[in-house]
Amino acid sequence: MTEPVALRLEGLPDVRIVVQQPFEAPLTATGAEVRVRCVSLSLRDLMQILAICSGECHAPCTDCAGEVESVGSDISHLIPQTLTFGFGYAPVSSVTRVDGWLLAPLPYNISFEAACAIPTSWATAHVAASSSRVHAGDRILLEFGTSSKGVIAGEYCCWLMALVHATTSTPQKHAFLHSRRQCVVSFYSRDSCVLLAGATPWLRGLRLRIRLNSTRDFKSLSQTLLGEGGSALELGSAISLDRGMLGSPPSTSVLHRIADMMAIAERAPMGIQRALILLAHRLERRLVSAPPLHVFNLEHGTVAAFSCLQQPTQIGAIVLKLPRVDLRRRPGSYLISGGSGGLGLTTCEWLRRGGYAHEVILASRNGALSLRGVRDLLHRKLRSPLKIRVARCNAASPPDLRRVMGDVLQSVSPPFCGVWHAAGLLADGLLRSQNVESIKRVFAPKAVGAWAPVSYTPLR
């Protein structure tokens, strides 16, 4: 697929993939434009599509992972072409624009599919655990234990050495919970009487300190199991929890909260950014793992993804994988060091063939091309409107490089997109015959030539 696309939902099964229109407004100072690779679906998304949630509805999906295309002037922790993950607004499209503070660099040891299934669930569990001050040994009732939020919240509470009592429905889900060793015991969640009969002996007269998640059917039951001064937290968006699900007015002896990440993101984006940085650090150290993933392709699997979300046996996260698209940038100007060599000319041809450049400066030590290089260059210029210039520059000399780059920035047609470093010196020899001077002579064009553009302030 070569053009950006977006998902348009009119309700199931009316799902269409349309061509995404370009953004008309410029990118804001705190914004980031991301080429989306994967997004995760949640129960809230399904409820909105089926029109069974109350309140203001937002476009589906918040978690995404992809590649940064551009960032605003106030965003310093991200740069173009880096991999990222975090929160996006309706990111079921090839390109999305989000607040840059709601993104973090993607850890090296995690895939796009896994990364997009974690942010909201982990951040929600983090907020819930911090606000209720979970300690080792606390008894916690975790409902919907095999949902994406439930799996990650269970892992988080176990990491804090709390005693998790989870609820779920089918035998397969009970077996999954015990296989991950994330709970002390799991209870049947389809009948309140069965849940009460199972929970009471296990608690042995004690009360729970924290309840995570709840449903309308079990509201009064879970309220009864909570002790004095306990905490009841809803892991999810207030949009997807109607008044019936929230139940009757809460007791004054129990602290009730809703861990709504969408509201927190709008109110305190810097706090979300700090949480994502902490999450990335823990992912690198393998302290956080992704829930089981069910991956579907956007082109042919969108309806199947939402259908899977409705299945009673579904465990973990549903991920939509977007096709890679060719997002061509506006052609710009480039400087190629070592431009008279084979690598330099090949790079020039690649830029011309791909339509990435309208002007190229070929820099070489003597400022000239070989006879073969001239023939190839003339042949390429006849086939393309690409403007090519030749400049004299010694890549091993920092002053020479700065002089050429200064001239280039003043004379080329904007935008100036970058420097391709292809300079080098071939001086083969046996290791025992090498000395300091020979090593300097070979290393200088590569090492100095690579560092000079990076350290040149106007190019930053």
Steps between C-alpha positions, in 0.01 A plus 500: 500500500650835394259762636382582853172342606255538788231282654143628482250333730126544465431202728558130450526355242516829305876545506676682220859589424526840333787713374624727777489868414808712576499726804411858419616672819872527582645289780476668840802574718421207732366270231649190339414335171531121512494238229284238674599133481271338760204595719315308771124467540317508832154426635430873497557505123251217450241669721529823305463326165196307622363829644444359849714741697378824647663839496711657229646243262849526364651330198618148582847407622750694706812282526730494201859432394683622193767730360535872559465706182538848646477678835417851620759748620426439870550121485856401589474132598404384148664552162382402152555141387511363857263227615239598755197376695235654720157664476342615176164650418317278248826356365336244267660676205835497327596836652372657820576819688516492879637698789872422504498471879276192468775306319829341605787333312433132431727262695733296283377163629128527423300479179242744364225246569592455865574869560159619388322259738662632819490882555140564613472176699833545678453873564152431639637232733784733600260783587268262686782344702654838581173667602389208720853446637526128440739327739636149530241267648196713407198294392372618162192388308574531126195456278530422126836342579562373146430826316797701379470741793440210739809306391730802527342621828542152646866493400552847648340405833700177518817703438399699812453165680130556563258206534282505189158331496386504137163432341440358154252276322606197295725212615754597232528846653545357850776276368669799334501705820657219700756425228634857531495481882342843523236419760460310825163366391251561219124512545212433262362837386167419331293452814518727806393222738773269374753781529395572859508132594849464357647822635377475861696184599816630339482832684447316835318789661739763363405782265648623176689828500471576126256412225603556138220511238137419563174425323141591575422143611783477752502860627332430833687170546846650447397790725422248774838330466690829541620594844472833678713763325543283191530624143277423202652593163354469152773423245372671189344806348201668659356514147464123488353471851138608508315583822357150524847346495620745763211393720355667806665791683821376662537448869677773693728239659645396162701720267366480141702613198498460122845460343413672172817539293331709231402761758848492657664537158296811426558648844866411563685381186839544669397248765412250227837560338682425826296181539589391145871562562476285814313233303768499227769459765320203656439344160873515424569326831224244423304591812184542291371253243232532235169315537414225250461658156248434225629684192282583197586683178309819435419418136322171558469440874326802654156338531661181630690706760182656637325163489786346700459778755143378563592135552460371859823302469710798391812555714742791475522778241367542147748672266442648155809506279502778244663461158829674433452796270733714293482845655718696266638819636518817294823478295789689656872566469776264616878511542689177426856478631716272288263583218742409222534138613281204424299528823443872449378460141279206598345710779443784255323263261283361781393851603420584137308180432294528818412864445649595838729779375480796265863602557810300598850630581776245439800581723840343429865563590597639160162644406485303175350181362664219306425461130265212572336701775444790261338270241271346765416842639411647163287196419307542824452875451354441156238268650414711803447864599732439798749784545853372574802704613855400584689652795857464619517373858741290706286290732798452735522875566233644737557863388463395137178315578355795692590736216325283242194445717474872563513571126246226434249631754517847345479395135278190469127508440306424820433277672846369581430143614837362605848370436587157359847397618661278237860624524777252568856407424606153389847406630514124551792351687603234748427574865870474599590764243251756632609798708344809654531707183344235272210451738442875527508533122226236459289592801496877446263512200256264671511611864559874453274514196218337694536717811531839331139517364365385839695766691423775249242713686290627203427138399361397840 
